[in-house]
Every structure is written in C-alpha cells, then in structure tokens.
Amino acid sequence: MTRSDSYAALVGIDWSDRTHDFCVQVVGTEAQEQGVIGHTPEAIDAWVRGLAERFAGQRVAVCLE
C-alpha cells in the first residue's frame, strides 16, 4: 500500500456520459478544487496534461467512480 504523502495530489472523478465532475486536493493542504471536464477525448486530454504540468510530473492518485 502506498502512503498518500507519496502523491502530489489526490483526484476524485465522478464519470458520466456527458460531463465528468472532479475534485483535486493537493497533498498537505485542506483546499479542494472542484470543476467539470467535458466528455470529449480532447477535453480529457487537456485536463490531464494540465495536471501533469501543474504537478511537474509528480505522482497523482486518481479515483474514478
């Protein structure tokens, strides 16, 4: 089992057929960022690339519902 502090962020995604709600929590903080991702490959790709850039290639844990 990997400890949560070995990740830069914890992400939860509520998957749907039209949009996907997400919540991002940076490890070590209590602030949460919430938003919606469109249901297109381009929107998902842009969002994931943004996470990779934001966290500079560090590990990000993702939980998909």
Secondary structure, 3 states (H helix, E strand, C coil): CCCHHHCCEEEEEECCCCEEEEEEEECCCCCEEEEEEECCHHHHHHHHHHHHHHCCCCCEEEEEC
